[in-house]
Amino acid sequence: MANAMISRRQLLRQSALGFGSLALSSMLADDVRGFDTQIPRLAPFAPRAKRVIFLFMKGGPSHVDTFEPKPLLDRDHGKPYPFKRPRVTFAQTGTLLRSPWKFKKYGQSGIEVSELFPNVAQCVDDLCFIHSMHGTNPAHGGAVLKLHTGSDNFVRPSMGSWVAYGLGTENRNLPAFITICPTLAHGGVNNWGSAFLPAATHGVPIGNASVPVEQAKVKFIITHHVSAEIQRRQLDLLAEANREHLARSGPDLALEGRIDSFELAFRMQRTMPEVEDISKETKATQRLYGLDDPITANFGRQCLLARRFAERDVRFVQVTHSDSMVQWDQHGNLRKGHEKNALEVDKPIAGLLKDLKSRGLLDDTLVLWGGEFGRTPTVEGGGNDGRDHNPEGFTVWMAGGGVKRGFRYGATDDYGWYASEKKVHVHDLHATLLHILGIDHEKLTFRHAGRDFRLTDVQGRVVNEILA
């Protein structure tokens, strides 16, 4: 094995220095593209995109009211659902309920979009719809975890953490994974946590869903009582102690991850405030995102921040639309709730897509939109204005690098309950997302507790049909 190649990271470990050697890390800064984790096992193919922006609509937007029209649902309004219902449901529902909103064809593709989304509809020729999504859990907690981590009942690394682990970072001064105003409910930090992956892959939250985004900052990013020089000396002293510890104990990924986090936090103090300061954005750009309207300003600012992070090469940016109570979870008041939610996000999302495209960022950025599940085609409650949870069939869409544009894939049944044509499981979605980033989901693994784990567990297939 005299000719065997050895990487810089392996050399650091085998010489018992680990990531604690801050001086060496500084010398090698120009070639540091990733974290000091186990060597990422990347697929032998070129990535179609470099980064992801995930627009998470918490609560479960109704696919039959937004992006998948069902003429038979209109025709048979008030009649019983004619097929067998799922064995497990979240609540009792009644007869079929037509959509209160009209659909119209847009763009050269002629794809139909609900009147709830008139601005996103203008971008339909850049969108790739998957109408045959399905999951396994009818409850918010399990379904949200499943979408984010691939598991609905265990603590597992989030997909953002897997991306950070597999690809590392191209900007040493910012985290590889940032989540803007994430929800603290239904899994909370587990939805952006690194679990057993190295600490540096953990998502960095900016605020949370209960805080207006203009007030949301990374905690303690500015320290007024300690100068940068003193902080640097403190970190150097800590590094010296950790080097001595590592020399005695050998490689320690947990410790090395903490050291990496301390160093990143130090560098972020200069970079993060500049990214969060949108004052230099033109008035036209701010209007594009709806910052001039109090209804759209909050989510618009989140989307604008996502673009600013994306152009600074943050690998995975999540933007969550949620509030402290209703979100997209309209068991009742469907008309009022979905209209409120769509009005808040429609213009900002369209603005994000247009802005990314105009700057040439959409070509190598994958935008993913969706919730944890859809809604039933049947009415919930005694009125005529609510839908229950439906993990059996729902819609997500993608845009940007790697996917076909102006394209629809799969379908639910004639009424919208079950994914019935070209079904796509949540594991398949994750496999496809990783593939677009140039990662083989079967090879991106991490050894923990005696077995190799991966985002897609033991399932998942790449949906090649949607790839450009």
C-alpha positions, 0 to 999 in steps of 0.5 A, a space after each residue: 500500500 505504499 502508493 495509497 493516497 492519504 487526505 489532509 483530514 486523514 493525516 490530521 487524525 492519524 497524527 492525533 492533531 485533529 481539527 484542534 490545530 487552528 494554526 494549521 487550519 488557518 494556513 490551509 484555509 484556502 483549500 478548506 471546503 468542508 468540515 472536518 468530518 469523515 470523508 464525504 462519499 460523493 457520487 461520481 457525477 457532476 452536480 446539477 445544483 450547488 445549493 438548496 432553498 427550502 420553502 416550508 409551508 408548515 401545516 399542510 397546504 391543500 393540493 386540491 386548492 392550490 396546484 392540482 385541480 380536480 374537475 370530478 371533485 367539483 362535479 361530485 361536491 356533496 357526494 360520498 367519497 366513492 373509494 375506500 378510505 385510508 385505514 388510519 386517518 387523523 379525524 372523521 370527514 364527510 362528503 366530497 368538498 369542491 375547491 372554493 377557488 378557480 383554476 386557470 392555465 398559465 404560461 407556455 406550459 399551460 399548467 393550471 394554478 389556483 387563483 390563490 397564487 396569481 404571482 407564483 402562477 406567472 413563474 409556472 414555466 420555471 416550476 416542476 410539480 410533483 403531484 404524487 407525493 405521499 408519506 406515512 404519518 397523518 399527524 403533524 409531528 411525525 410528518 414534519 420530522 419525516 419530511 425534514 429527517 426521513 424518520 417520523 419517530 426517531 431523532 435523525 439528522 435533518 436533510 440540511 445537515 446531511 447536505 452540509 456533511 456531504 458537501 461542506 461549505 464554500 464560505 468559511 465565514 457562514 454556516 453551511 445550513 441556515 434556517 430562517 424563522 423555524 417552527 419550534 413545534 412538532 419536532 422543533 430543533 430536531 427538524 434542523 438538528 445534526 443528531 449524530 452527525 458532526 456538530 458543525 452540520 447543525 442548522 443555525 436558526 435565525 429567530 423562530 416562527 413567533 418572532 418577526 423576521 426583522 427582529 430575528 438575529 443570530 443570538 450573541 452575534 455581536 459582543 460589545 464587552 469583549 474585543 475581537 483580539 481578546 476573543 482570538 486569544 481565548 480561542 487560541 488558549 482553548 485550542 492549545 488545551 484541546 490539542 493537548 487533550 487530543 494528543 492524549 486521547 486520539 481523534 474525537 469528532 465531538 470535540 473537533 466539531 465543537 472547536 469548529 463551531 467556536 471558530 465559525 462563530 468567531 468568523 460569523 461576527 463580521 459576516 452575518 450582520 452584513 448579510 442580515 442588513 438589507 438596507 442596501 437592497 434597491 427599493 425595486 428589489 424590496 418591492 419585488 419581495 413585497 417588503 412595502 406591504 405589511 401583509 407580505 413584508 415578513 415572509 418577503 424579508 425571509 425570502 430576501 435573506 434566503 437569496 442573500 445567503 444563497 449568493 454567498 454560497 450557503 449550501 442549504 437555506 430553509 425558510 418557514 412560513 408559520 405562525 403561532 396558531 393556524 399555519 396552513 392547518 385548516 380543519 375549519 375556516 379553509 377559505 379564510 385561512 388559505 387566503 390569508 396564508 397564500 396572500 402572505 407568501 405568493 408575492 415573496 415566493 414569486 419575487 424570490 424566483 424572479 430575483 434568482 433568475 435575473 441574477 443567474 442564481 436559479 441555474 445552480 440553486 434548487 428551490 423546493 416548496 411544500 408542506 408535510 402533507 396535503 388535505 383531504 378532498 372530503 369536508 371535516 366538521 359540520 360545516 362546509 369549510 374545512 379539510 383534514 390531514 392527508 399524507 396519502 397524496 399531495 403536491 410539492 414543486 421544485 424550480 431551478 438547477 437540475 429539474 425540468 421546467 414547466 413540467 408536471 409529474 404524477 397525480 393523485 386519484 380523480 378526487 385527490 386523496 391517494 397518490 395514484 400515478 408515478 408515486 413519489 415517497 418522501 424518501 424518493 424526494 430526498 434521494 432526488 434532492 441529493 442526486 441533484 446536488 451530486 450525491 449518491 443517497 446510498 453512499 452518503 452514510 455515517 457510522 453510528 451505534 453500530 450501523 451505517 445511517 443515511 437520509 433515505 434509510 434503506 429506501 428511496 429512488 431518484 426520480 430521474 423523470 423530472 431531471 432536465 
